[in-house]
């Protein structure tokens, strides 16, 4: 049995291996994730505070804003092959009251202003 680590989101407890995996994902962000992170970090988007590679209910979401109950996922080719897993994951997160916003790598890389407006709208900041 693995030792549980306390997490800062909604008082949940998460497995230490999952924490290590999230840290690894932070170090190895995709170009699209990195571009979006530069635009939303440090409360740059309407004062919203996002965390990257945040563990929520056992899943690692790309970006999470607790105050807006919003998970933002930047999907590339890998997600096309994992549609069933993503659907299950979205269902669990939605059941927790978290809105899941899925964006494509292409949209983030080529239409960042539109993407930011979409995120702000999903967070109720339009």
C-alpha positions as CSV (number, residue, x, y, z in Angstrom):
1,X,0.0,0.0,0.0
2,X,1.3,3.4,-1.0
3,X,1.6,6.3,1.4
4,X,-1.0,9.0,0.8
5,X,0.0,12.7,0.4
6,X,-2.3,15.5,1.4
7,X,-3.3,17.7,-1.5
8,X,-4.4,21.4,-1.5
9,X,-7.5,21.0,-3.7
10,X,-10.7,20.4,-1.7
11,X,-8.8,18.5,1.0
12,X,-8.3,15.4,-1.1
13,X,-5.7,12.8,-0.4
14,X,-3.7,11.6,-3.3
15,X,-1.2,8.9,-3.9
16,X,2.5,9.9,-3.8
17,X,3.1,8.3,-7.2
18,X,0.3,10.5,-8.7
19,X,2.1,13.6,-7.2
20,X,5.3,12.5,-8.9
21,X,3.6,12.0,-12.2
22,X,2.0,15.5,-12.0
23,X,5.4,17.0,-11.3
24,X,6.9,15.1,-14.3
25,X,4.1,16.5,-16.5
26,X,4.9,20.0,-15.3
27,X,8.5,19.6,-16.4
28,X,7.5,18.1,-19.7
29,X,4.7,20.4,-20.9
30,X,3.7,20.3,-24.6
31,X,4.4,23.4,-26.6
32,X,0.6,24.2,-26.6
33,X,0.4,23.7,-22.8
34,X,3.5,25.9,-22.3
35,X,2.0,28.7,-24.5
36,X,-1.3,28.6,-22.7
37,X,0.4,28.6,-19.3
38,X,2.4,31.7,-20.2
39,X,-0.9,33.5,-20.9
40,X,-2.9,32.4,-17.8
41,X,-0.2,32.1,-15.1
42,X,0.1,34.6,-12.2
43,X,-3.6,35.4,-12.5
44,X,-3.1,37.1,-15.9
45,X,-6.6,36.1,-17.2
46,X,-9.1,38.3,-15.4
47,X,-7.5,37.6,-12.0
48,X,-8.2,33.8,-12.2
49,X,-5.7,31.6,-10.4
50,X,-4.8,28.5,-12.3
51,X,-2.7,25.5,-11.3
52,X,-1.1,23.4,-13.9
53,X,-1.1,19.6,-13.9
54,X,-3.4,19.6,-10.9
55,X,-4.6,16.3,-9.3
56,X,-8.4,16.3,-9.0
57,X,-10.2,13.2,-7.8
58,X,-7.3,11.0,-8.9
59,X,-7.0,12.5,-12.4
60,X,-4.4,15.0,-13.5
61,X,-6.0,17.9,-15.3
62,X,-3.8,20.2,-17.4
63,X,-5.0,23.5,-15.8
64,X,-7.4,23.9,-12.9
65,X,-9.1,27.0,-11.5
66,X,-10.6,26.2,-8.1
67,X,-12.6,29.5,-7.8
68,X,-14.4,28.9,-11.1
69,X,-14.6,25.1,-10.7
70,X,-13.0,24.9,-14.2
71,X,-10.6,22.3,-15.6
72,X,-9.0,23.2,-18.9
73,X,-7.6,20.4,-21.0
74,X,-5.3,20.9,-24.0
75,X,-5.8,17.9,-26.3
76,X,-3.4,16.7,-28.9
77,X,-3.2,13.4,-30.9
78,X,-2.9,11.2,-27.7
79,X,-6.4,12.2,-26.6
80,X,-7.9,11.0,-29.9
81,X,-6.8,7.5,-29.0
82,X,-8.1,7.9,-25.4
83,X,-11.6,9.1,-26.0
84,X,-13.2,6.6,-23.7
85,X,-10.9,7.4,-20.8
86,X,-11.4,11.1,-21.4
87,X,-15.2,10.7,-21.4
88,X,-15.1,8.7,-18.1
89,X,-12.8,11.3,-16.6
90,X,-15.0,14.2,-17.7
91,X,-18.1,12.4,-16.3
92,X,-16.3,12.1,-12.8
93,X,-15.2,15.7,-12.9
94,X,-18.6,17.0,-14.0
95,X,-20.1,14.9,-11.2
96,X,-18.0,16.9,-8.8
97,X,-19.3,20.2,-10.2
98,X,-16.2,20.9,-12.3
99,X,-16.7,22.2,-15.8
100,X,-14.3,20.6,-18.2
101,X,-13.2,22.8,-21.2
102,X,-11.4,20.9,-23.9
103,X,-9.2,22.8,-26.3
104,X,-7.0,21.6,-29.2
105,X,-3.3,22.1,-29.5
106,X,-4.0,23.8,-32.9
107,X,-6.5,26.3,-31.3
108,X,-4.0,27.2,-28.6
109,X,-1.1,27.6,-31.0
110,X,-3.0,29.5,-33.7
111,X,-5.9,31.3,-32.0
112,X,-4.7,32.1,-28.5
113,X,-6.9,35.2,-28.1
114,X,-10.0,33.3,-28.9
115,X,-9.0,30.5,-26.6
116,X,-8.5,32.9,-23.7
117,X,-11.9,34.4,-24.4
118,X,-13.4,30.9,-24.3
119,X,-11.7,30.2,-21.0
120,X,-12.8,33.5,-19.5
121,X,-16.4,32.8,-20.6
122,X,-16.3,29.3,-19.1
123,X,-15.1,30.9,-15.9
124,X,-17.9,33.4,-15.9
125,X,-15.6,36.4,-16.6
126,X,-16.9,37.8,-19.9
